[in-house]
Amino acid sequence: MFASLLAVTFLVALLTSLLVVAIFARPIATLLARIVSDQLAPIWKRYILFAIVVVGVAGGVRVWDLERYITPDKDGKLLVLTADRWIVEIYKTIIGSLQSSVWLLMIFFVFALLAYVVVRGFESRNAAPQ
């Protein structure tokens, strides 16, 4: 039963991360095209999208929390996986995956905003009459 839970949480986290990638791929590409050169933008886009998937899966599949289903407690009893616990674990997986992806995207967009301001500053300085 534990192996099934681990596989299901992995798949749910992967699908959730891929959904986030599908939603944010275009805004990331547009932003990177504005900040970095045309040659570097696709490379950075691919890296950021890969990072979203990795971070989303890592945040969604909480192996240390799932270990409680295979490790006996103080009394030597194992926690039983009921239908209600399956629902809670899948919910935690979705929320954990989204939360991890949001933090990664927040950090990316903060740095991208700073880079955008710098690029705009250089452009306005070069465009100003001398």
PyMOL CGO cylinders between C-alpha atoms (Angstrom):
from pymol import cmd
from pymol.cgo import CYLINDER

trace = [
    CYLINDER, 0.00, 0.00, 0.00, 2.88, 2.37, 0.76, 0.3, 1, 1, 1, 1, 1, 1,
    CYLINDER, 2.88, 2.37, 0.76, 4.37, 1.88, -2.70, 0.3, 1, 1, 1, 1, 1, 1,
    CYLINDER, 4.37, 1.88, -2.70, 1.02, 2.75, -4.25, 0.3, 1, 1, 1, 1, 1, 1,
    CYLINDER, 1.02, 2.75, -4.25, 0.76, 5.90, -2.15, 0.3, 1, 1, 1, 1, 1, 1,
    CYLINDER, 0.76, 5.90, -2.15, 4.30, 6.92, -3.11, 0.3, 1, 1, 1, 1, 1, 1,
    CYLINDER, 4.30, 6.92, -3.11, 3.59, 6.33, -6.81, 0.3, 1, 1, 1, 1, 1, 1,
    CYLINDER, 3.59, 6.33, -6.81, 0.28, 8.19, -6.71, 0.3, 1, 1, 1, 1, 1, 1,
    CYLINDER, 0.28, 8.19, -6.71, 1.73, 11.18, -4.86, 0.3, 1, 1, 1, 1, 1, 1,
    CYLINDER, 1.73, 11.18, -4.86, 4.61, 11.30, -7.36, 0.3, 1, 1, 1, 1, 1, 1,
    CYLINDER, 4.61, 11.30, -7.36, 2.21, 11.28, -10.32, 0.3, 1, 1, 1, 1, 1, 1,
    CYLINDER, 2.21, 11.28, -10.32, -0.06, 13.89, -8.75, 0.3, 1, 1, 1, 1, 1, 1,
    CYLINDER, -0.06, 13.89, -8.75, 2.90, 16.15, -7.97, 0.3, 1, 1, 1, 1, 1, 1,
    CYLINDER, 2.90, 16.15, -7.97, 4.27, 15.67, -11.49, 0.3, 1, 1, 1, 1, 1, 1,
    CYLINDER, 4.27, 15.67, -11.49, 0.92, 16.49, -13.10, 0.3, 1, 1, 1, 1, 1, 1,
    CYLINDER, 0.92, 16.49, -13.10, 0.48, 19.52, -10.85, 0.3, 1, 1, 1, 1, 1, 1,
    CYLINDER, 0.48, 19.52, -10.85, 3.97, 20.76, -11.75, 0.3, 1, 1, 1, 1, 1, 1,
    CYLINDER, 3.97, 20.76, -11.75, 3.34, 20.23, -15.45, 0.3, 1, 1, 1, 1, 1, 1,
    CYLINDER, 3.34, 20.23, -15.45, 0.13, 22.23, -15.15, 0.3, 1, 1, 1, 1, 1, 1,
    CYLINDER, 0.13, 22.23, -15.15, 2.07, 25.09, -13.55, 0.3, 1, 1, 1, 1, 1, 1,
    CYLINDER, 2.07, 25.09, -13.55, 4.64, 24.86, -16.37, 0.3, 1, 1, 1, 1, 1, 1,
    CYLINDER, 4.64, 24.86, -16.37, 1.86, 25.01, -18.97, 0.3, 1, 1, 1, 1, 1, 1,
    CYLINDER, 1.86, 25.01, -18.97, 0.36, 28.10, -17.32, 0.3, 1, 1, 1, 1, 1, 1,
    CYLINDER, 0.36, 28.10, -17.32, 3.62, 30.01, -16.86, 0.3, 1, 1, 1, 1, 1, 1,
    CYLINDER, 3.62, 30.01, -16.86, 5.67, 28.97, -19.93, 0.3, 1, 1, 1, 1, 1, 1,
    CYLINDER, 5.67, 28.97, -19.93, 4.53, 31.87, -22.08, 0.3, 1, 1, 1, 1, 1, 1,
    CYLINDER, 4.53, 31.87, -22.08, 4.97, 34.64, -19.46, 0.3, 1, 1, 1, 1, 1, 1,
    CYLINDER, 4.97, 34.64, -19.46, 8.42, 33.28, -18.61, 0.3, 1, 1, 1, 1, 1, 1,
    CYLINDER, 8.42, 33.28, -18.61, 9.40, 33.19, -22.29, 0.3, 1, 1, 1, 1, 1, 1,
    CYLINDER, 9.40, 33.19, -22.29, 8.17, 36.75, -22.83, 0.3, 1, 1, 1, 1, 1, 1,
    CYLINDER, 8.17, 36.75, -22.83, 9.99, 38.07, -19.81, 0.3, 1, 1, 1, 1, 1, 1,
    CYLINDER, 9.99, 38.07, -19.81, 13.23, 36.30, -20.64, 0.3, 1, 1, 1, 1, 1, 1,
    CYLINDER, 13.23, 36.30, -20.64, 13.09, 37.51, -24.25, 0.3, 1, 1, 1, 1, 1, 1,
    CYLINDER, 13.09, 37.51, -24.25, 12.96, 41.07, -22.92, 0.3, 1, 1, 1, 1, 1, 1,
    CYLINDER, 12.96, 41.07, -22.92, 15.75, 40.68, -20.39, 0.3, 1, 1, 1, 1, 1, 1,
    CYLINDER, 15.75, 40.68, -20.39, 18.33, 38.42, -22.04, 0.3, 1, 1, 1, 1, 1, 1,
    CYLINDER, 18.33, 38.42, -22.04, 19.45, 37.92, -25.63, 0.3, 1, 1, 1, 1, 1, 1,
    CYLINDER, 19.45, 37.92, -25.63, 17.43, 35.95, -28.15, 0.3, 1, 1, 1, 1, 1, 1,
    CYLINDER, 17.43, 35.95, -28.15, 20.02, 33.18, -28.00, 0.3, 1, 1, 1, 1, 1, 1,
    CYLINDER, 20.02, 33.18, -28.00, 19.91, 32.81, -24.21, 0.3, 1, 1, 1, 1, 1, 1,
    CYLINDER, 19.91, 32.81, -24.21, 16.17, 33.20, -23.64, 0.3, 1, 1, 1, 1, 1, 1,
    CYLINDER, 16.17, 33.20, -23.64, 15.15, 29.68, -24.82, 0.3, 1, 1, 1, 1, 1, 1,
    CYLINDER, 15.15, 29.68, -24.82, 17.94, 28.11, -22.76, 0.3, 1, 1, 1, 1, 1, 1,
    CYLINDER, 17.94, 28.11, -22.76, 16.93, 29.96, -19.61, 0.3, 1, 1, 1, 1, 1, 1,
    CYLINDER, 16.93, 29.96, -19.61, 13.27, 29.22, -20.27, 0.3, 1, 1, 1, 1, 1, 1,
    CYLINDER, 13.27, 29.22, -20.27, 13.99, 25.50, -20.51, 0.3, 1, 1, 1, 1, 1, 1,
    CYLINDER, 13.99, 25.50, -20.51, 16.01, 25.62, -17.28, 0.3, 1, 1, 1, 1, 1, 1,
    CYLINDER, 16.01, 25.62, -17.28, 13.31, 27.53, -15.36, 0.3, 1, 1, 1, 1, 1, 1,
    CYLINDER, 13.31, 27.53, -15.36, 10.58, 25.17, -16.55, 0.3, 1, 1, 1, 1, 1, 1,
    CYLINDER, 10.58, 25.17, -16.55, 12.69, 22.15, -15.58, 0.3, 1, 1, 1, 1, 1, 1,
    CYLINDER, 12.69, 22.15, -15.58, 13.31, 23.72, -12.17, 0.3, 1, 1, 1, 1, 1, 1,
    CYLINDER, 13.31, 23.72, -12.17, 9.57, 24.23, -11.68, 0.3, 1, 1, 1, 1, 1, 1,
    CYLINDER, 9.57, 24.23, -11.68, 8.95, 20.53, -12.32, 0.3, 1, 1, 1, 1, 1, 1,
    CYLINDER, 8.95, 20.53, -12.32, 11.76, 19.40, -10.02, 0.3, 1, 1, 1, 1, 1, 1,
    CYLINDER, 11.76, 19.40, -10.02, 10.83, 21.77, -7.20, 0.3, 1, 1, 1, 1, 1, 1,
    CYLINDER, 10.83, 21.77, -7.20, 7.14, 20.98, -7.58, 0.3, 1, 1, 1, 1, 1, 1,
    CYLINDER, 7.14, 20.98, -7.58, 7.68, 17.23, -7.37, 0.3, 1, 1, 1, 1, 1, 1,
    CYLINDER, 7.68, 17.23, -7.37, 10.10, 17.59, -4.47, 0.3, 1, 1, 1, 1, 1, 1,
    CYLINDER, 10.10, 17.59, -4.47, 7.64, 19.79, -2.60, 0.3, 1, 1, 1, 1, 1, 1,
    CYLINDER, 7.64, 19.79, -2.60, 4.67, 17.56, -3.36, 0.3, 1, 1, 1, 1, 1, 1,
    CYLINDER, 4.67, 17.56, -3.36, 6.17, 14.17, -2.54, 0.3, 1, 1, 1, 1, 1, 1,
    CYLINDER, 6.17, 14.17, -2.54, 7.04, 14.48, 1.13, 0.3, 1, 1, 1, 1, 1, 1,
    CYLINDER, 7.04, 14.48, 1.13, 8.83, 11.21, 1.74, 0.3, 1, 1, 1, 1, 1, 1,
    CYLINDER, 8.83, 11.21, 1.74, 9.60, 12.11, 5.37, 0.3, 1, 1, 1, 1, 1, 1,
    CYLINDER, 9.60, 12.11, 5.37, 5.85, 12.49, 6.01, 0.3, 1, 1, 1, 1, 1, 1,
    CYLINDER, 5.85, 12.49, 6.01, 5.01, 9.27, 4.17, 0.3, 1, 1, 1, 1, 1, 1,
    CYLINDER, 5.01, 9.27, 4.17, 7.51, 7.30, 6.27, 0.3, 1, 1, 1, 1, 1, 1,
    CYLINDER, 7.51, 7.30, 6.27, 5.00, 7.26, 9.11, 0.3, 1, 1, 1, 1, 1, 1,
    CYLINDER, 5.00, 7.26, 9.11, 3.06, 4.62, 7.16, 0.3, 1, 1, 1, 1, 1, 1,
    CYLINDER, 3.06, 4.62, 7.16, 6.01, 2.19, 7.25, 0.3, 1, 1, 1, 1, 1, 1,
    CYLINDER, 6.01, 2.19, 7.25, 7.58, 3.12, 10.60, 0.3, 1, 1, 1, 1, 1, 1,
    CYLINDER, 7.58, 3.12, 10.60, 5.86, 1.82, 13.74, 0.3, 1, 1, 1, 1, 1, 1,
    CYLINDER, 5.86, 1.82, 13.74, 5.02, 4.29, 16.49, 0.3, 1, 1, 1, 1, 1, 1,
    CYLINDER, 5.02, 4.29, 16.49, 6.08, 3.94, 20.16, 0.3, 1, 1, 1, 1, 1, 1,
    CYLINDER, 6.08, 3.94, 20.16, 3.53, 1.18, 20.70, 0.3, 1, 1, 1, 1, 1, 1,
    CYLINDER, 3.53, 1.18, 20.70, 4.72, -0.77, 17.65, 0.3, 1, 1, 1, 1, 1, 1,
    CYLINDER, 4.72, -0.77, 17.65, 1.63, 0.02, 15.59, 0.3, 1, 1, 1, 1, 1, 1,
    CYLINDER, 1.63, 0.02, 15.59, 1.67, 1.13, 11.97, 0.3, 1, 1, 1, 1, 1, 1,
    CYLINDER, 1.67, 1.13, 11.97, -0.54, 3.95, 10.75, 0.3, 1, 1, 1, 1, 1, 1,
    CYLINDER, -0.54, 3.95, 10.75, -3.23, 2.49, 8.49, 0.3, 1, 1, 1, 1, 1, 1,
    CYLINDER, -3.23, 2.49, 8.49, -3.91, 4.01, 5.08, 0.3, 1, 1, 1, 1, 1, 1,
    CYLINDER, -3.91, 4.01, 5.08, -7.66, 4.55, 4.92, 0.3, 1, 1, 1, 1, 1, 1,
    CYLINDER, -7.66, 4.55, 4.92, -9.63, 6.22, 2.15, 0.3, 1, 1, 1, 1, 1, 1,
    CYLINDER, -9.63, 6.22, 2.15, -9.75, 9.42, 4.18, 0.3, 1, 1, 1, 1, 1, 1,
    CYLINDER, -9.75, 9.42, 4.18, -5.98, 9.43, 4.61, 0.3, 1, 1, 1, 1, 1, 1,
    CYLINDER, -5.98, 9.43, 4.61, -5.52, 8.88, 0.87, 0.3, 1, 1, 1, 1, 1, 1,
    CYLINDER, -5.52, 8.88, 0.87, -7.60, 12.00, 0.21, 0.3, 1, 1, 1, 1, 1, 1,
    CYLINDER, -7.60, 12.00, 0.21, -5.62, 14.01, 2.74, 0.3, 1, 1, 1, 1, 1, 1,
    CYLINDER, -5.62, 14.01, 2.74, -2.28, 12.82, 1.34, 0.3, 1, 1, 1, 1, 1, 1,
    CYLINDER, -2.28, 12.82, 1.34, -3.30, 13.68, -2.22, 0.3, 1, 1, 1, 1, 1, 1,
    CYLINDER, -3.30, 13.68, -2.22, -4.51, 17.09, -1.08, 0.3, 1, 1, 1, 1, 1, 1,
    CYLINDER, -4.51, 17.09, -1.08, -1.22, 17.69, 0.75, 0.3, 1, 1, 1, 1, 1, 1,
    CYLINDER, -1.22, 17.69, 0.75, 0.64, 16.63, -2.39, 0.3, 1, 1, 1, 1, 1, 1,
    CYLINDER, 0.64, 16.63, -2.39, -1.20, 19.15, -4.56, 0.3, 1, 1, 1, 1, 1, 1,
    CYLINDER, -1.20, 19.15, -4.56, -0.78, 21.96, -2.05, 0.3, 1, 1, 1, 1, 1, 1,
    CYLINDER, -0.78, 21.96, -2.05, 2.89, 21.14, -1.43, 0.3, 1, 1, 1, 1, 1, 1,
    CYLINDER, 2.89, 21.14, -1.43, 3.63, 21.04, -5.14, 0.3, 1, 1, 1, 1, 1, 1,
    CYLINDER, 3.63, 21.04, -5.14, 1.86, 24.33, -5.80, 0.3, 1, 1, 1, 1, 1, 1,
    CYLINDER, 1.86, 24.33, -5.80, 3.46, 25.99, -2.79, 0.3, 1, 1, 1, 1, 1, 1,
    CYLINDER, 3.46, 25.99, -2.79, 6.97, 24.98, -3.85, 0.3, 1, 1, 1, 1, 1, 1,
    CYLINDER, 6.97, 24.98, -3.85, 6.33, 26.13, -7.42, 0.3, 1, 1, 1, 1, 1, 1,
    CYLINDER, 6.33, 26.13, -7.42, 4.96, 29.46, -6.22, 0.3, 1, 1, 1, 1, 1, 1,
    CYLINDER, 4.96, 29.46, -6.22, 8.08, 30.14, -4.15, 0.3, 1, 1, 1, 1, 1, 1,
    CYLINDER, 8.08, 30.14, -4.15, 10.33, 29.35, -7.09, 0.3, 1, 1, 1, 1, 1, 1,
    CYLINDER, 10.33, 29.35, -7.09, 8.28, 31.55, -9.41, 0.3, 1, 1, 1, 1, 1, 1,
    CYLINDER, 8.28, 31.55, -9.41, 8.18, 34.35, -6.84, 0.3, 1, 1, 1, 1, 1, 1,
    CYLINDER, 8.18, 34.35, -6.84, 11.96, 34.37, -6.56, 0.3, 1, 1, 1, 1, 1, 1,
    CYLINDER, 11.96, 34.37, -6.56, 12.34, 34.19, -10.34, 0.3, 1, 1, 1, 1, 1, 1,
    CYLINDER, 12.34, 34.19, -10.34, 9.94, 37.07, -10.95, 0.3, 1, 1, 1, 1, 1, 1,
    CYLINDER, 9.94, 37.07, -10.95, 11.52, 39.27, -8.26, 0.3, 1, 1, 1, 1, 1, 1,
    CYLINDER, 11.52, 39.27, -8.26, 14.94, 38.86, -9.86, 0.3, 1, 1, 1, 1, 1, 1,
    CYLINDER, 14.94, 38.86, -9.86, 13.43, 39.26, -13.33, 0.3, 1, 1, 1, 1, 1, 1,
    CYLINDER, 13.43, 39.26, -13.33, 11.77, 42.49, -12.22, 0.3, 1, 1, 1, 1, 1, 1,
    CYLINDER, 11.77, 42.49, -12.22, 15.07, 43.82, -10.93, 0.3, 1, 1, 1, 1, 1, 1,
    CYLINDER, 15.07, 43.82, -10.93, 16.78, 42.83, -14.18, 0.3, 1, 1, 1, 1, 1, 1,
    CYLINDER, 16.78, 42.83, -14.18, 13.99, 44.47, -16.17, 0.3, 1, 1, 1, 1, 1, 1,
    CYLINDER, 13.99, 44.47, -16.17, 14.44, 47.74, -14.27, 0.3, 1, 1, 1, 1, 1, 1,
    CYLINDER, 14.44, 47.74, -14.27, 18.18, 47.65, -14.94, 0.3, 1, 1, 1, 1, 1, 1,
    CYLINDER, 18.18, 47.65, -14.94, 17.64, 46.94, -18.66, 0.3, 1, 1, 1, 1, 1, 1,
    CYLINDER, 17.64, 46.94, -18.66, 15.09, 49.77, -18.91, 0.3, 1, 1, 1, 1, 1, 1,
    CYLINDER, 15.09, 49.77, -18.91, 17.49, 52.11, -17.15, 0.3, 1, 1, 1, 1, 1, 1,
    CYLINDER, 17.49, 52.11, -17.15, 20.26, 51.36, -19.64, 0.3, 1, 1, 1, 1, 1, 1,
    CYLINDER, 20.26, 51.36, -19.64, 17.86, 51.72, -22.56, 0.3, 1, 1, 1, 1, 1, 1,
    CYLINDER, 17.86, 51.72, -22.56, 16.55, 55.08, -21.38, 0.3, 1, 1, 1, 1, 1, 1,
    CYLINDER, 16.55, 55.08, -21.38, 20.09, 56.32, -20.72, 0.3, 1, 1, 1, 1, 1, 1,
    CYLINDER, 20.09, 56.32, -20.72, 21.17, 55.34, -24.24, 0.3, 1, 1, 1, 1, 1, 1,
    CYLINDER, 21.17, 55.34, -24.24, 18.02, 56.79, -25.84, 0.3, 1, 1, 1, 1, 1, 1,
    CYLINDER, 18.02, 56.79, -25.84, 18.31, 60.16, -24.09, 0.3, 1, 1, 1, 1, 1, 1,
    CYLINDER, 18.31, 60.16, -24.09, 19.74, 62.99, -26.23, 0.3, 1, 1, 1, 1, 1, 1,
    CYLINDER, 19.74, 62.99, -26.23, 23.31, 63.75, -25.34, 0.3, 1, 1, 1, 1, 1, 1,
]
cmd.load_cgo(trace, "trace")
